[in-house]
Amino acid sequence: MVLAAGAAVRRAAQALAASGSASPEAEARTLVAHVAHIELGRLPLAGPLDDDTLTALDLAVARRLSGEPVQHITGVAHFRTTSLCVGPGVFVPRPETETMVGWCLEQASPGWRVVELCAGSGAISRSLWLEGPGLAQWALELSPEAVPYLRTNLEGTNVDVVESDMADGLSELDGTVDLVVVNPPYVPLDAWESVPADVRDHDPGLALFSGADGLDALRVVARVAARLLRPGGLLAAEHAEVQHTDVVDLYARDGRYDTVRDHRDLTGRWRFVTARRLG
Ligand SMILES: C[S@@+](CC[C@H](N)C(=O)[O-])C[C@H]1O[C@@H](n2cnc3c(N)ncnc32)[C@H](O)[C@@H]1O
């Protein structure tokens, strides 16, 4: 049996829609392009799909219907202008983080020392390397499952990968860093049930949860960034929308920062705090 690519997309989209997918058309196109080994943008030019390809598509749709993220099925996540290799053991980068990277790019000057804490797949560091003005960069990550993805995604860049707990990592850079950027875990432990099952089941717990109020990692970040940054150096840290007031208070009251500001993401939600290290 052969089926035109457009018909295969419609069939997959119907199956995904019936199971409640929020974006069945987009997911179906991504899965068809993946099994047909064709770039998404060239999908309208694809020829008919043969039996083997249709079997692979049925399998991919079944995996999606069982809750597996599309990015784990394709092995690829898109972020700003780049693509990252992802899979089990590493957090899938989200579009809500893209605005924070844009803010960092607006601040950074050539030669700046930039440290990314909690780097995961390296989406932030890779984007800063690709789009930035020529930076000296470090990407730090604790999880031994995530670090291989980080190394793969930063291969061929000048970003130094460091496997360490952020609490005590990169002490050789203390007082010299121009910018610290971080998307830490920030979901409260008791919010476990409110996290969608496909996120809970497929993103690592270490990437999501952070103490009773979700702010444990952001407290560590306040301490670590204060140690790393030079006087006048900048911090950008992601948080959940509901943490807007608490996070601004946390950094404003810390005593080691001024110019504490909160920023919205592309959907208008409060998403990341920025602050300047006092002299
Ligand atoms: C929300 S994910 C963000 C990943 C990536 N920066 C992104 O935006 O896609 C948080 C990451 O922090 C890492 N992490 C958690 N605790 C850490 C710690 N104490 N030190 C370093 N990394 C940590 C997790 O393993 C996970 O990769």
The ligand as an SDF file (V2000), in Angstrom:
LIG
                    3D

 27 29  0  0  0  0  0  0  0  0999 V2000
   14.3150   23.1360   33.7100 C   0  0  0  0  0  0  0  0  0  0  0  0
   15.7440   22.2460   33.2090 S   0  0  0  0  0  0  0  0  0  0  0  0
   16.4720   23.4360   32.1300 C   0  0  0  0  0  0  0  0  0  0  0  0
   17.3860   22.8690   31.0980 C   0  0  0  0  0  0  0  0  0  0  0  0
   17.8400   23.8740   30.0170 C   0  0  0  0  0  0  0  0  0  0  0  0
   18.5890   24.9570   30.5960 N   0  0  0  0  0  0  0  0  0  0  0  0
   16.6560   24.4000   29.2440 C   0  0  0  0  0  0  0  0  0  0  0  0
   16.2710   25.5580   29.4590 O   0  0  0  0  0  0  0  0  0  0  0  0
   16.0950   23.6530   28.4350 O   0  0  0  0  0  0  0  0  0  0  0  0
   16.7380   22.3450   34.6940 C   0  0  0  0  0  0  0  0  0  0  0  0
   18.0760   21.6200   34.6250 C   0  0  0  0  0  0  0  0  0  0  0  0
   18.7590   21.8430   35.8630 O   0  0  0  0  0  0  0  0  0  0  0  0
   19.4950   20.6750   36.1980 C   0  0  0  0  0  0  0  0  0  0  0  0
   19.8160   20.7640   37.6390 N   0  0  0  0  0  0  0  0  0  0  0  0
   18.9880   20.5590   38.6830 C   0  0  0  0  0  0  0  0  0  0  0  0
   19.6240   20.7850   39.8450 N   0  0  0  0  0  0  0  0  0  0  0  0
   20.8920   21.1530   39.5260 C   0  0  0  0  0  0  0  0  0  0  0  0
   22.0300   21.5260   40.2960 C   0  0  0  0  0  0  0  0  0  0  0  0
   21.9970   21.5420   41.6460 N   0  0  0  0  0  0  0  0  0  0  0  0
   23.1760   21.8580   39.6530 N   0  0  0  0  0  0  0  0  0  0  0  0
   23.2320   21.8260   38.2920 C   0  0  0  0  0  0  0  0  0  0  0  0
   22.1770   21.4690   37.5000 N   0  0  0  0  0  0  0  0  0  0  0  0
   21.0190   21.1410   38.1120 C   0  0  0  0  0  0  0  0  0  0  0  0
   18.5720   19.5440   35.7970 C   0  0  0  0  0  0  0  0  0  0  0  0
   19.2570   18.3280   35.6420 O   0  0  0  0  0  0  0  0  0  0  0  0
   18.0140   20.1090   34.4600 C   0  0  0  0  0  0  0  0  0  0  0  0
   18.8150   19.7180   33.3840 O   0  0  0  0  0  0  0  0  0  0  0  0
  1  2  1  0
  2  3  1  0
  2 10  1  0
  3  4  1  0
  4  5  1  0
  5  6  1  0
  5  7  1  0
  7  8  2  0
  7  9  1  0
 10 11  1  0
 11 12  1  0
 11 26  1  0
 12 13  1  0
 13 14  1  0
 13 24  1  0
 14 15  1  0
 14 23  1  0
 15 16  2  0
 16 17  1  0
 17 18  1  0
 17 23  2  0
 18 19  1  0
 18 20  2  0
 20 21  1  0
 21 22  2  0
 22 23  1  0
 24 25  1  0
 24 26  1  0
 26 27  1  0
M  CHG  2   2   1   9  -1
M  END
$$$$
